[in-house]
């Protein structure tokens, strides 16, 4: 190997003149448990390099509560190797198609094309012998499953309004949760329940065999009684969504939630290990730790009583979401390099 090649390899190891990577996701939004497709575009550097592997990492901006308050950070929740084991010649352009299945519990980022303010991304890392590349970051858009959309639309039709959505670090005990965080969708109560609830918090925990719906209500206190939280949990199927009377089903859930008279109803839910996924309708559990009301990661989004799918307006536009993902990753990478 001559001196010029050695020098080029040295520059590549410093991130100068090495190969670069750009991932392009297919435009259609993915659904939880669905297939994410796209292509990884590679451009060779100023020398030949051995590409060991390309890695895709699904990441999310997550809130964590602790004794000192709250903090936010980027958390990876899945990782895929999508090619490698080849030589990329100097200046060569090559595209590597990929098709990967995302977790069933992947958070929903949009409803009918409107952003919910949840930040997800796909980070691409290129591992090349003797070269360094900071990688690539792309916004990940996730549309709801049919059963999730049916529940949200039923809530909108019943007069519940969307406030905000965020991702909370921790586990909900007594459920089949697999990811280290869960999505919390905060809703304003409908006029029918406005005297009973300050706020409703909704969590979907999807799995291949069905989906758990966790509902928590911040209950209003009376003249002689303080307010407290009430919680119920239900399981629903992915099958026959169109044949179900979702407004009636969801209204029944809310009635059960309103009838709870203490926060310690049923088995406690906390930060613990997942349990096997349950089955059937109407399975309930008690209050769990670590769930808090508040603005979360996204700007609060107003929604009218005409329906969540129609009423979601404002909030983060797509460009702002991309900027926020990039900002968080820059901070994350600086910490890693430090």
C-alpha positions as CSV (number, residue, x, y, z in Angstrom):
1,X,0.0,0.0,0.0
2,X,1.5,3.3,-1.1
3,X,1.8,6.4,1.0
4,X,-1.1,8.2,-0.8
5,X,-3.5,5.3,0.0
6,X,-2.4,5.2,3.6
7,X,-3.0,9.0,3.9
8,X,-6.5,8.6,2.4
9,X,-7.3,5.8,4.8
10,X,-6.1,8.0,7.7
11,X,-8.4,10.9,6.5
12,X,-11.3,8.4,6.3
13,X,-10.7,7.3,9.8
14,X,-11.1,10.9,10.9
15,X,-14.3,11.3,8.9
16,X,-12.6,13.1,6.0
17,X,-13.0,11.6,2.5
18,X,-14.6,8.4,3.8
19,X,-17.8,6.9,2.4
20,X,-21.1,8.5,3.2
21,X,-24.6,7.2,3.7
22,X,-28.1,8.5,3.0
23,X,-31.2,6.6,3.8
24,X,-34.4,7.3,2.0
25,X,-37.6,5.8,3.5
26,X,-40.5,5.0,1.2
27,X,-43.1,7.8,1.5
28,X,-46.0,5.7,2.9
29,X,-46.4,5.8,6.6
30,X,-45.8,2.5,8.4
31,X,-48.2,1.0,10.9
32,X,-47.2,-0.7,14.2
33,X,-46.2,-4.3,13.5
34,X,-45.9,-3.4,9.8
35,X,-43.1,-3.4,7.3
36,X,-40.8,-0.4,6.8
37,X,-39.1,-0.2,3.4
38,X,-36.6,2.1,1.8
39,X,-33.1,2.3,0.4
40,X,-29.7,3.0,1.9
41,X,-27.6,5.0,-0.6
42,X,-23.9,4.8,-0.3
43,X,-21.2,6.9,-1.9
44,X,-17.6,5.8,-1.9
45,X,-14.9,8.0,-0.4
46,X,-11.5,9.0,-1.7
47,X,-10.3,5.4,-1.4
48,X,-11.7,1.9,-1.4
49,X,-13.3,0.8,1.8
50,X,-14.6,-2.5,3.2
51,X,-18.2,-2.0,4.3
52,X,-18.7,-4.2,7.3
53,X,-22.4,-3.6,7.8
54,X,-25.2,-1.0,7.5
55,X,-27.4,-0.6,10.6
56,X,-30.8,0.9,11.0
57,X,-31.8,2.0,14.5
58,X,-35.4,3.0,15.4
59,X,-35.2,5.8,18.0
60,X,-37.7,7.9,20.0
61,X,-37.6,11.0,22.1
62,X,-38.7,9.9,25.6
63,X,-39.5,11.6,28.8
64,X,-38.3,10.2,32.1
65,X,-39.5,11.2,35.6
66,X,-37.1,11.1,38.5
67,X,-36.7,12.7,41.9
68,X,-35.2,15.8,40.4
69,X,-38.1,16.3,38.0
70,X,-38.3,15.3,34.3
71,X,-35.8,14.9,31.6
72,X,-35.9,14.0,27.9
73,X,-33.5,12.0,25.8
74,X,-33.2,9.8,22.7
75,X,-33.8,6.1,23.2
76,X,-33.3,3.3,20.7
77,X,-36.0,0.7,20.6
78,X,-35.0,-1.6,17.7
79,X,-32.0,-2.3,15.5
80,X,-31.6,-4.0,12.1
81,X,-28.6,-4.9,10.0
82,X,-29.4,-4.3,6.3
83,X,-26.4,-5.3,4.3
84,X,-22.7,-5.2,4.4
85,X,-19.7,-7.5,3.7
86,X,-18.6,-5.8,0.5
87,X,-16.0,-3.4,-0.9
88,X,-17.1,0.1,-1.8
89,X,-14.8,1.4,-4.5
90,X,-13.5,5.0,-4.5
91,X,-16.4,7.3,-5.6
92,X,-18.7,4.3,-6.2
93,X,-22.5,4.8,-5.7
94,X,-24.5,1.9,-4.5
95,X,-28.0,1.5,-3.2
96,X,-29.1,-1.2,-0.7
97,X,-32.9,-1.8,-0.5
98,X,-34.3,-2.9,2.9
99,X,-37.5,-4.2,4.4
100,X,-37.8,-4.5,8.1
101,X,-40.7,-5.2,10.5
102,X,-41.2,-2.5,13.2
103,X,-42.4,-3.5,16.7
104,X,-46.1,-3.8,17.4
105,X,-45.8,-1.2,20.2
106,X,-44.2,1.4,17.9
107,X,-45.8,4.7,18.9
108,X,-48.3,6.4,16.6
109,X,-47.1,9.8,15.3
110,X,-50.1,10.9,13.2
111,X,-53.8,10.6,12.8
112,X,-55.3,11.2,9.4
113,X,-52.1,12.9,8.3
114,X,-52.0,15.3,11.2
115,X,-48.9,15.2,13.5
116,X,-49.5,14.2,17.2
117,X,-46.1,15.8,18.2
118,X,-44.4,12.5,18.9
119,X,-40.8,12.4,17.6
120,X,-39.5,9.1,16.1
121,X,-36.6,8.6,13.8
122,X,-34.5,6.1,11.8
123,X,-30.8,6.4,12.4
124,X,-28.5,4.8,9.9
125,X,-25.0,3.8,10.9
126,X,-22.3,2.8,8.4
127,X,-19.5,0.5,9.7
128,X,-16.6,0.6,7.3
129,X,-13.1,-0.6,8.1
130,X,-10.8,2.3,8.5
131,X,-13.5,5.0,8.1
132,X,-15.8,7.0,10.2
133,X,-19.3,8.3,9.3
134,X,-21.7,10.1,11.5
135,X,-24.6,8.4,9.8
136,X,-28.0,9.6,8.7
137,X,-31.2,10.4,10.5
138,X,-34.7,10.4,9.0
139,X,-38.1,11.1,10.4
140,X,-40.3,8.0,11.0
141,X,-44.1,8.5,10.4
142,X,-46.4,5.9,12.0
143,X,-50.1,5.7,11.2
144,X,-52.5,4.0,13.7
145,X,-53.7,0.4,13.3
146,X,-57.3,0.1,12.2
147,X,-58.4,-0.7,15.8
148,X,-56.4,2.2,17.2
149,X,-58.0,4.6,14.6
150,X,-61.5,3.2,15.5
151,X,-61.0,3.9,19.2
152,X,-59.6,7.4,18.6
153,X,-62.5,8.3,16.2
154,X,-65.0,6.9,18.6
155,X,-63.5,9.2,21.4
156,X,-63.8,12.1,19.0
157,X,-67.4,11.3,18.1
158,X,-68.2,11.1,21.8
159,X,-66.8,14.6,22.4
160,X,-63.4,13.9,23.8
161,X,-60.7,16.4,22.6
162,X,-57.0,15.7,21.8
163,X,-54.6,17.7,24.0
164,X,-51.1,16.2,23.5
165,X,-49.1,13.0,23.2
166,X,-45.8,11.9,24.6
167,X,-43.6,8.9,25.4
168,X,-43.0,8.0,29.0
169,X,-40.1,5.9,30.2
170,X,-41.1,2.9,32.3
171,X,-43.4,-0.1,32.2
172,X,-47.0,-0.5,33.0
173,X,-47.3,-3.5,35.3
174,X,-49.9,-6.2,34.7
175,X,-49.7,-5.7,30.9
176,X,-47.8,-7.4,28.1
177,X,-45.7,-4.3,27.4
178,X,-42.4,-5.1,25.7
179,X,-40.8,-1.7,24.9
180,X,-39.0,0.2,27.8
181,X,-41.5,3.1,27.3
182,X,-45.1,3.7,26.5
183,X,-47.1,6.2,24.6
184,X,-49.5,8.4,26.5
185,X,-52.3,10.3,24.6
186,X,-53.9,13.0,26.8
187,X,-57.6,13.9,26.1
188,X,-59.9,16.5,27.3
189,X,-63.1,15.0,28.7
190,X,-66.4,15.2,26.8
191,X,-69.1,17.5,28.2
192,X,-70.8,14.4,29.6
193,X,-67.8,13.6,31.8
194,X,-66.5,17.1,32.3
195,X,-67.8,17.2,35.9
196,X,-66.1,13.8,36.7
197,X,-62.7,14.0,35.0
198,X,-60.1,16.7,34.5
199,X,-58.2,14.6,31.9
200,X,-58.1,11.1,30.3
201,X,-54.8,9.4,29.5
202,X,-54.9,6.7,26.8
203,X,-52.2,4.1,26.1
204,X,-52.3,1.4,23.4
205,X,-50.2,-1.7,23.8
206,X,-50.5,-3.6,20.5
207,X,-49.4,-7.2,20.0
208,X,-50.0,-9.8,17.2
209,X,-52.9,-11.4,19.0
210,X,-54.7,-8.2,19.9
211,X,-54.3,-4.9,21.7
212,X,-54.5,-3.7,25.3
213,X,-56.2,-0.3,25.9
214,X,-55.2,1.3,29.2
215,X,-57.3,4.3,30.3
216,X,-56.5,6.5,33.3
217,X,-58.6,9.4,34.5
218,X,-57.6,12.3,36.6
219,X,-60.8,12.5,38.6
220,X,-62.2,15.7,40.0
221,X,-62.6,16.0,43.8
222,X,-65.8,17.1,45.5
223,X,-66.5,19.5,48.4
224,X,-65.6,16.8,51.0
225,X,-63.5,14.4,48.9
226,X,-60.1,15.0,47.2
227,X,-59.5,14.1,43.5
228,X,-57.7,11.0,42.6
229,X,-56.9,8.8,39.6
230,X,-58.9,5.9,38.3
231,X,-57.7,3.3,35.8
232,X,-59.1,0.5,33.7
233,X,-57.6,-1.9,31.1
234,X,-59.3,-3.6,28.3
235,X,-58.2,-6.0,25.5
236,X,-59.5,-5.9,22.0
237,X,-59.0,-7.9,18.8
238,X,-57.5,-6.8,15.5
239,X,-60.2,-8.7,13.7
240,X,-63.7,-7.5,12.8
241,X,-62.9,-3.9,13.5
242,X,-65.5,-2.6,10.9
243,X,-68.2,-4.8,12.5
244,X,-67.9,-3.3,16.0
245,X,-70.0,-0.5,17.5
246,X,-67.0,1.4,18.7
247,X,-68.8,4.5,20.1
248,X,-70.9,2.1,22.3
249,X,-67.8,0.1,23.3
250,X,-65.7,3.2,24.2
251,X,-68.6,4.8,26.0
252,X,-68.9,1.6,28.1
253,X,-65.2,1.9,29.0
254,X,-65.7,5.5,30.1
255,X,-68.7,4.5,32.2
256,X,-66.6,1.9,34.0
257,X,-63.8,4.4,34.5
258,X,-66.3,6.9,36.0
259,X,-67.7,4.2,38.4
260,X,-64.3,3.5,40.0
261,X,-64.3,4.9,43.5
262,X,-60.7,4.5,44.5
263,X,-57.3,4.6,42.8
264,X,-56.3,1.2,44.2
265,X,-58.7,-0.8,42.1
266,X,-57.4,-4.3,41.2
267,X,-53.8,-5.3,40.8
268,X,-51.2,-2.4,41.0
269,X,-49.6,-1.2,37.9
270,X,-46.0,-0.1,38.2
271,X,-42.5,-0.3,36.6
272,X,-42.0,-4.0,36.5
273,X,-41.4,-6.9,34.2
274,X,-43.9,-7.6,31.4
275,X,-46.5,-10.3,31.9
276,X,-48.1,-12.4,29.2
277,X,-50.6,-10.7,27.0
278,X,-54.2,-11.1,28.2
279,X,-57.4,-11.8,26.2
280,X,-61.0,-10.9,26.1
281,X,-62.9,-7.6,26.8
282,X,-63.2,-5.8,30.1
283,X,-60.0,-7.0,31.9
284,X,-59.1,-4.2,34.4
285,X,-56.2,-3.2,36.5
286,X,-55.4,-0.6,39.1
287,X,-53.5,2.6,39.3
288,X,-49.8,2.6,38.2
289,X,-46.9,4.7,39.1
290,X,-45.1,7.2,36.9
291,X,-47.9,8.5,34.8
292,X,-48.3,12.2,35.0
293,X,-50.3,14.9,33.3
294,X,-48.6,17.7,31.5
295,X,-47.7,19.1,28.1
296,X,-45.3,16.2,27.2
297,X,-42.9,16.4,24.3
298,X,-45.2,18.0,21.8
299,X,-47.0,21.3,21.7
300,X,-50.6,20.8,23.0
301,X,-52.9,20.4,20.1
302,X,-56.5,21.6,20.2
303,X,-59.3,19.3,18.9
304,X,-63.0,20.1,18.6
305,X,-65.8,17.9,19.7
306,X,-66.6,17.0,16.1
307,X,-63.9,14.3,16.3
308,X,-60.2,13.7,16.9
309,X,-59.4,12.7,13.3
310,X,-61.0,16.0,12.0
311,X,-60.1,18.2,14.9
312,X,-56.4,17.7,15.3
313,X,-54.9,21.0,14.2
314,X,-51.7,23.1,15.0
315,X,-48.9,21.4,16.9
316,X,-45.6,20.6,15.3
317,X,-45.4,20.7,11.5
318,X,-43.4,18.0,9.8
319,X,-40.3,20.3,9.3
320,X,-40.3,21.2,13.0
321,X,-40.4,17.6,14.0
322,X,-37.5,16.8,11.7
323,X,-35.6,19.8,13.2
324,X,-36.3,18.5,16.8
325,X,-35.1,15.0,15.9
326,X,-31.9,16.5,14.4
327,X,-31.3,18.7,17.4
328,X,-31.7,15.8,19.8
329,X,-29.4,13.6,17.8
330,X,-26.7,16.2,17.6
331,X,-26.7,16.4,21.4
332,X,-26.7,12.6,21.7
333,X,-23.7,12.3,19.3
334,X,-21.8,15.0,21.1
335,X,-22.2,13.1,24.4
336,X,-21.1,9.8,22.7
337,X,-18.0,11.5,21.2
338,X,-17.2,13.2,24.5
